[in-house]
């Protein structure tokens, strides 16, 4: 999973760095974690390698429009499948070196975000996909989408060991295709929290912080429920909840969750100790918010989260951290880099906060362990790791080119397709070849044969011979018959193919149409390129 050198003889250093890179995913000022990540990644790569030819293609959610920066060249409309097709055409025409997809099920249209496959199937350049969600128990649609994305991608980037394990064990992705690159973090100095506290009116007070887009699965109510016990011993503690409500939640439920949290704080008598910063925090403000925290808390309520950008940022800032045991937290906070408490357990949350507030030496030691661990995950390091993955993808694509415009996932999906019925094809074929027309299902012998139709039949049977779609050996016999027809159709004197033959096996012309000649060549090329039958 590491970015080790390819075992091939062609090293990445032999290729120039990719410069025309397209990033497909959300982008600021859209308010979501993917948008922040994509923007930060583009900025980091541009700062190190130049950004003149980097550009972004974001996805707009329904009924939304954004004032994007100049780097955004094209926009996808979430539920408009045509916009994905146009984006693929743009990318192919634009001569891109590489496309980097930021994948999250919820941002693309269609079942489980399947519209993005319309774009990916048509790409002619290498594709590197960052997976922000990898589910252990996907539904049928989620599995199908991720399996096809994995198949179409040259490299897959994940941000945790757990995500890599799921890719291998659940989705069958080979280890050699996976690059583990941790979530990037700002390169912040290791600072005393008191430096920023006056910005929040919390001078000299212990500050707890949770930040990020609000939604009911964030578990903030459990921290508020823990506050009365914490305040019994540390009566000046402040809890800052920083971030706007997630746009999808706000669209469907309004501010119901935030208002419920405010009501809970009032009922428990701790309202004066909770600060709700109800807006999307910029990167500059984020430094101040995280900087002011003595303890950062992620009280999420579900384990199925393989990456948390907010947790990674808090670690990179050298914060003492308390978290529930979702997948990324257990991995990132191992080796005493943080404290893990059970889900939905305010009493345990209170005990963990009090333990850290009562023991300055332990809290500062935890901060230092977190900070040192994160030094390899700054955005500068992340940009270098991404560029190495991009280079590797280009080398592998050069060594193993792919046919353009081919749905490489088809064969992997055959177990979900109905059996192929070829009875009509067989019915229309006699000892000479494929008859041209039928009346309903009855062959119309009066209209004879054409090279055009026998070439089509040769293409079909060549591709079906030995395919898991059929498993039948009859197609080898049919292929030979159609190929023999093309051989007979070729006129030595004109060096062209004849097209129309009567049922009496007499040719009705010396030279066939341009279409029939081209289709005959197409069929012969298909035989040469795809048939494993040496005969």
Residue pairs with C-beta under 8 A, 6 or more apart in sequence:
1 161
1 164
1 175
1 178
1 179
1 180
2 179
2 180
3 179
3 181
3 385
3 388
3 389
3 392
5 11
5 12
6 12
6 392
6 395
6 396
8 395
8 396
8 399
10 395
10 398
10 399
11 395
12 388
12 391
12 392
12 394
12 395
15 391
15 394
15 395
15 398
17 49
17 387
17 391
18 97
18 98
18 387
18 390
18 391
18 394
19 49
19 50
19 52
19 53
19 97
20 53
20 94
20 95
20 96
20 97
20 98
21 45
21 53
21 54
21 55
21 96
21 97
21 98
21 99
21 100
21 390
22 55
22 56
22 57
22 91
22 94
22 96
22 98
22 99
22 100
23 38
23 41
23 42
23 54
23 55
23 56
23 57
23 99
23 100
23 102
24 56
24 57
24 76
24 87
24 99
24 100
24 101
24 102
24 116
24 119
25 34
25 35
25 37
25 38
25 56
25 58
25 59
25 101
25 102
25 103
25 104
25 107
25 130
26 32
26 34
26 35
26 38
26 58
26 59
26 102
26 107
27 35
27 38
27 39
27 42
27 56
27 58
27 66
27 68
27 71
27 72
28 35
28 36
28 39
28 69
29 35
29 66
29 67
29 68
30 58
30 60
30 61
30 64
30 66
31 213
31 244
31 246
31 247
31 280
32 107
32 213
32 246
32 247
33 132
33 212
33 213
33 309
33 310
34 102
34 104
34 107
34 132
35 58
36 283
36 309
37 102
37 132
37 183
37 184
37 309
38 56
38 58
38 102
39 56
40 184
40 283
40 379
41 184
41 379
41 382
41 383
41 386
42 51
42 54
42 56
42 71
43 51
43 379
44 184
44 379
44 380
44 382
44 383
45 51
45 54
45 383
45 386
45 387
46 54
47 380
47 383
48 380
48 383
48 384
48 387
49 383
49 387
51 71
54 71
55 71
55 72
55 73
56 68
56 71
56 72
56 73
57 72
57 73
57 74
57 75
57 76
57 87
57 91
58 66
58 68
58 72
58 75
58 76
59 75
59 76
59 77
59 78
59 107
59 108
60 66
60 75
60 76
60 77
60 78
61 78
61 107
61 247
61 248
62 78
62 79
64 247
68 75
73 90
74 86
74 87
74 90
75 83
76 83
76 84
76 87
76 108
76 119
77 83
77 109
78 107
78 108
78 109
78 115
79 109
79 110
79 115
80 109
81 109
81 110
81 115
81 118
84 115
84 116
84 118
84 119
85 118
85 119
85 122
87 119
88 118
88 119
88 120
88 121
88 122
88 123
89 122
91 99
91 119
91 123
91 125
92 122
92 123
92 124
92 125
96 125
97 125
97 126
97 390
97 394
98 125
98 126
98 127
98 128
98 390
98 393
98 394
99 123
99 125
99 126
99 127
99 128
100 127
100 128
100 129
100 130
100 386
100 390
101 116
101 120
101 127
101 128
101 129
101 130
101 149
101 153
102 130
102 132
103 113
103 116
103 129
103 130
103 131
103 132
103 133
103 149
104 113
104 132
104 133
105 112
105 113
105 133
105 142
105 145
106 113
106 248
107 113
108 114
108 115
108 116
109 115
110 116
111 141
111 145
112 139
112 141
112 142
112 144
112 145
113 145
114 141
114 144
114 145
116 145
116 149
117 145
117 148
117 149
117 152
120 127
120 148
120 149
120 152
120 153
121 152
121 405
121 407
121 409
122 405
123 152
124 404
124 405
125 397
126 154
126 390
126 393
126 394
126 396
126 397
127 152
127 153
127 154
127 393
128 153
128 154
128 155
128 156
128 157
128 386
128 389
128 390
128 393
129 149
129 150
129 153
129 155
129 156
129 157
130 157
130 158
130 159
131 146
131 149
131 156
131 157
131 158
131 163
131 167
132 159
132 307
133 306
133 307
134 146
134 158
134 162
134 163
134 166
134 167
134 170
134 171
134 306
135 142
135 146
135 166
135 170
135 304
136 166
136 170
136 304
138 146
138 170
143 171
144 413
144 416
146 171
147 171
147 172
147 409
147 412
148 409
148 412
148 413
150 156
150 167
150 171
150 173
150 177
151 408
151 409
151 412
152 408
152 409
153 177
154 177
154 393
154 396
154 397
155 177
155 178
155 179
155 389
155 390
155 392
155 393
155 396
156 167
156 173
156 177
156 178
156 179
157 178
157 179
157 180
157 181
157 386
157 389
158 164
158 167
158 178
158 179
158 180
158 181
158 306
158 307
159 180
159 181
159 182
159 183
159 306
159 307
159 312
159 328
160 180
160 182
160 306
160 307
160 327
160 328
160 331
160 332
161 180
161 331
162 306
162 327
162 328
162 330
162 331
163 306
163 307
163 327
164 175
164 178
164 180
166 306
167 173
167 178
168 174
168 175
168 178
179 385
179 389
179 392
181 382
181 385
181 386
181 389
182 312
182 376
182 377
182 382
183 307
183 308
183 309
183 312
183 377
183 382
184 312
184 377
184 378
184 379
184 381
184 382
184 383
185 312
185 313
185 315
185 316
185 317
185 374
185 377
185 378
185 379
186 283
186 286
186 287
186 313
186 316
186 317
186 378
186 379
187 316
187 378
187 379
187 380
188 287
188 290
188 291
188 316
188 317
188 318
190 318
190 367
190 368
190 371
191 291
191 318
193 207
193 291
193 292
193 293
193 294
194 203
194 204
195 291
196 288
196 289
196 291
196 292
197 203
197 204
197 205
197 207
197 292
199 288
199 292
200 207
200 238
200 240
200 275
200 292
202 238
202 240
202 292
204 236
205 236
205 237
205 238
206 234
206 236
206 237
206 238
206 294
206 295
206 357
207 237
207 238
207 239
207 240
207 292
207 293
207 294
207 295
208 223
208 237
208 238
208 239
208 240
208 293
208 294
208 295
208 296
208 297
208 353
209 239
209 240
209 242
209 289
209 290
209 292
209 293
209 295
209 296
209 297
209 314
209 319
210 218
210 220
210 223
210 239
210 240
210 241
210 242
210 296
210 297
210 298
210 299
211 240
211 241
211 242
211 243
211 281
211 286
211 289
211 290
211 310
212 218
212 242
212 243
212 309
212 310
213 243
213 244
213 245
213 246
213 247
213 280
214 220
214 241
214 243
214 244
214 245
214 246
214 249
214 257
214 258
215 245
215 246
215 248
215 249
215 257
216 249
216 257
217 300
217 301
217 302
218 299
218 300
218 301
219 299
219 300
219 301
219 324
219 343
219 344
220 241
220 261
220 299
221 260
221 261
221 264
222 299
222 301
222 344
222 345
222 346
222 349
223 239
223 297
223 299
223 346
223 349
224 239
224 261
224 264
224 265
224 268
224 270
224 274
225 264
225 268
225 346
226 346
226 347
226 349
226 350
226 353
227 237
227 239
227 265
227 268
227 270
227 273
227 274
227 350
228 268
228 269
228 270
229 346
229 347
229 350
229 354
230 237
230 350
230 353
230 354
230 357
231 237
231 270
231 273
233 354
233 357
233 358
234 354
234 357
237 273
237 353
237 357
238 273
238 274
238 275
239 270
239 273
239 274
239 275
240 274
240 275
240 277
240 289
240 292
240 293
241 261
241 274
241 275
241 276
241 277
242 277
242 281
242 289
243 277
243 278
243 279
243 280
243 281
244 250
244 278
244 279
244 280
245 255
245 257
245 258
245 278
249 257
258 276
258 278
261 274
261 276
262 271
262 274
262 276
265 271
265 273
265 274
277 289
281 289
286 313
287 317
290 296
290 313
290 314
290 317
290 319
291 317
293 314
293 319
294 320
294 356
294 357
294 363
295 319
295 320
295 321
295 322
295 353
295 356
295 357
295 363
296 311
296 314
296 317
296 319
296 320
296 321
296 322
297 321
297 322
297 323
297 349
297 353
298 308
298 310
298 311
298 314
298 321
298 322
298 323
298 324
298 326
298 329
299 322
299 323
299 324
299 349
300 308
300 323
300 324
300 326
300 329
300 343
301 324
301 343
301 344
302 326
302 343
303 325
303 326
303 327
303 343
304 326
304 327
305 326
305 327
305 328
305 329
306 327
306 328
307 328
308 326
308 328
308 329
308 332
311 321
311 323
311 328
311 329
311 332
312 332
312 374
312 377
314 321
314 370
315 321
315 332
315 333
315 337
315 338
315 370
315 371
315 373
315 374
316 371
316 374
316 377
316 378
317 371
318 367
318 368
318 370
318 371
318 374
319 367
319 370
320 338
320 339
320 356
320 363
320 364
320 366
320 367
320 370
321 333
321 337
321 338
321 339
321 366
321 370
322 338
322 339
322 340
322 341
322 349
322 352
322 353
322 356
323 329
323 333
323 338
323 339
323 340
323 341
324 340
324 341
324 342
324 343
325 340
325 341
325 342
325 343
329 338
329 340
330 340
332 338
333 339
333 340
335 369
335 373
336 366
336 369
337 366
337 369
337 370
337 373
338 366
338 370
339 352
339 355
339 356
339 366
341 348
341 349
341 351
341 352
342 348
355 362
356 362
356 363
356 366
357 363
375 381
402 408
411 467
411 468
414 467
414 468
414 469
417 469
419 470
420 464
420 469
420 470
422 464
422 470
422 472
422 474
422 475
424 438
424 441
425 434
425 457
425 460
425 478
426 474
426 478
427 441
427 443
428 434
428 435
428 438
428 443
429 435
429 457
429 478
429 481
430 443
431 481
432 449
432 481
432 485
432 501
432 505
433 449
433 454
433 457
433 481
433 482
433 484
433 485
434 449
434 453
434 454
434 456
434 457
434 482
434 485
435 443
435 444
435 445
435 447
435 448
435 449
435 453
436 444
436 447
436 448
436 449
436 450
436 453
437 443
437 444
437 447
438 444
445 503
446 503
447 503
448 500
448 501
448 502
448 503
448 508
449 485
449 500
449 501
449 503
450 499
450 500
450 501
450 516
451 485
451 486
451 489
451 497
451 498
451 499
451 501
451 512
451 516
451 519
451 520
452 499
452 512
452 513
452 515
452 516
452 519
454 482
454 485
454 486
454 489
454 523
455 482
455 486
455 516
455 519
455 520
455 522
455 523
456 519
456 523
457 478
457 482
458 479
458 482
458 483
458 486
458 523
458 526
458 527
459 522
459 523
459 526
461 475
461 476
461 478
461 479
461 482
462 475
462 479
462 523
462 526
462 527
462 530
462 531
463 526
463 530
464 470
464 472
464 475
465 473
465 475
465 476
465 479
465 531
465 532
465 533
466 475
466 532
476 533
479 527
479 531
479 533
480 535
482 523
483 527
486 497
486 520
486 523
486 524
489 497
489 498
489 499
489 501
489 507
489 512
489 520
490 496
490 497
490 498
490 520
491 497
491 498
491 510
491 511
493 510
494 510
494 511
496 511
496 512
496 517
497 511
497 512
497 516
497 517
497 520
498 507
498 509
498 510
498 511
498 512
499 509
499 512
499 513
499 516
500 507
500 508
500 509
500 512
501 507
501 508
502 508
